[in-house]
Amino acid sequence: MIYKDLIEKGLVKKEEIDFLQVAKVMVKAQKDLKSAIILLENEQNENAYELAYESMISTGRALIFSYNLRPRAHGSHKITVEFMERVLGESNDLLIKKLEKTRKKRHYLIYGIGLEIS
């Protein structure tokens, strides 16, 4: 089990999650991505970035839910990216690095000052 230590550390917990709930999260992710594209086409870069990020996190959460797990609330975005890394494996290393970079940039955008998304 590639995520056993995440359970032991309390980062994720087992929970019965219906596949319908997983599908609903994926639908939300698709809607967020479509909205991000519209915003990007209208040069609303920061808002587009935020929605694209939300789509990414929702997709990762759907992946976690499909394993009947739920990330804890505190640090859930970082946990989600780490879980995706474990499940997707080394063959997707470049994708995971981009997701982590996106997570850090979004974190700074929300909590920092002076960052502009182009």
C-alpha positions as CSV (number, residue, x, y, z in Angstrom):
1,M,0.0,0.0,0.0
2,I,1.8,3.1,-1.3
3,Y,-0.1,5.4,1.1
4,K,0.0,3.4,4.4
5,D,2.4,5.9,6.0
6,L,0.0,8.8,5.2
7,I,-2.7,7.0,7.1
8,E,-0.3,6.3,10.0
9,K,0.7,10.0,10.1
10,G,-2.9,11.1,10.1
11,L,-2.6,12.9,6.8
12,V,-5.4,10.8,5.2
13,K,-8.1,8.8,6.8
14,K,-10.2,5.9,5.6
15,E,-13.8,6.7,4.8
16,E,-16.4,5.1,2.7
17,I,-16.8,7.4,-0.3
18,D,-19.5,6.6,-2.9
19,F,-18.3,6.7,-6.5
20,L,-21.1,9.2,-7.3
21,Q,-19.3,11.6,-4.9
22,V,-16.1,11.1,-6.9
23,A,-17.9,11.8,-10.1
24,K,-19.4,15.0,-8.7
25,V,-15.9,16.2,-7.7
26,M,-14.7,15.5,-11.3
27,V,-17.6,17.4,-12.7
28,K,-16.7,20.4,-10.6
29,A,-13.1,20.1,-11.7
30,Q,-14.2,20.2,-15.4
31,K,-16.4,23.2,-14.8
32,D,-13.6,25.1,-13.0
33,L,-11.3,24.3,-15.9
34,K,-13.8,25.6,-18.5
35,S,-14.3,28.7,-16.5
36,A,-10.5,29.2,-16.2
37,I,-10.1,29.0,-20.0
38,I,-12.8,31.7,-20.5
39,L,-11.1,33.9,-18.0
40,L,-7.7,33.4,-19.6
41,E,-9.1,34.3,-23.0
42,N,-10.3,37.6,-21.4
43,E,-6.9,38.3,-19.8
44,Q,-8.2,37.7,-16.3
45,N,-4.9,35.8,-15.5
46,E,-5.0,35.6,-11.7
47,N,-8.7,34.5,-11.6
48,A,-7.9,32.0,-14.4
49,Y,-4.9,30.7,-12.5
50,E,-7.0,30.3,-9.3
51,L,-9.7,28.3,-11.1
52,A,-7.2,26.1,-13.0
53,Y,-5.6,25.4,-9.7
54,E,-8.9,24.5,-8.1
55,S,-9.5,22.1,-11.0
56,M,-6.2,20.5,-10.4
57,I,-6.8,20.1,-6.6
58,S,-10.4,18.8,-7.2
59,T,-9.0,16.2,-9.6
60,G,-6.4,15.1,-7.0
61,R,-9.1,14.9,-4.3
62,A,-11.2,12.8,-6.6
63,L,-8.3,10.4,-6.9
64,I,-7.9,10.2,-3.2
65,F,-11.6,9.7,-2.7
66,S,-11.5,6.8,-5.3
67,Y,-9.2,5.0,-2.8
68,N,-11.9,5.6,0.0
69,L,-9.6,8.1,1.7
70,R,-10.0,11.7,2.7
71,P,-7.1,14.1,3.4
72,R,-7.1,16.0,6.7
73,A,-8.2,19.6,6.4
74,H,-4.9,21.2,7.5
75,G,-2.4,21.0,4.7
76,S,-4.8,19.1,2.4
77,H,-3.5,20.7,-0.8
78,K,0.1,19.5,-0.1
79,I,-1.2,16.1,0.9
80,T,-3.2,15.9,-2.3
81,V,-0.2,16.6,-4.5
82,E,1.9,14.1,-2.5
83,F,-0.8,11.4,-2.9
84,M,-1.0,12.1,-6.6
85,E,2.8,11.7,-6.9
86,R,2.6,8.3,-5.2
87,V,-0.3,7.0,-7.3
88,L,0.9,8.4,-10.6
89,G,4.5,7.2,-10.1
90,E,7.8,8.2,-11.5
91,S,6.7,8.1,-15.1
92,N,4.7,11.3,-14.3
93,D,7.5,13.0,-12.4
94,L,7.5,16.1,-14.6
95,L,3.7,16.5,-14.2
96,I,4.0,16.2,-10.4
97,K,6.8,18.8,-10.3
98,K,4.5,21.2,-12.2
99,L,1.6,20.5,-9.9
100,E,3.9,21.2,-6.8
101,K,5.2,24.4,-8.4
102,T,1.6,25.5,-9.1
103,R,0.6,24.7,-5.5
104,K,3.4,26.8,-4.2
105,K,2.7,29.7,-6.5
106,R,-1.0,29.7,-5.6
107,H,-0.1,29.6,-1.9
108,Y,2.1,32.7,-2.4
109,L,-0.6,34.3,-4.5
110,I,-3.2,33.9,-1.7
111,Y,-1.0,34.5,1.3
112,G,1.9,36.5,0.0
113,I,2.2,39.9,-1.6
114,G,3.7,41.2,-4.8
115,L,3.2,38.2,-7.0
116,E,1.6,38.8,-10.4
117,I,0.3,36.0,-12.6
118,S,1.0,36.6,-16.3
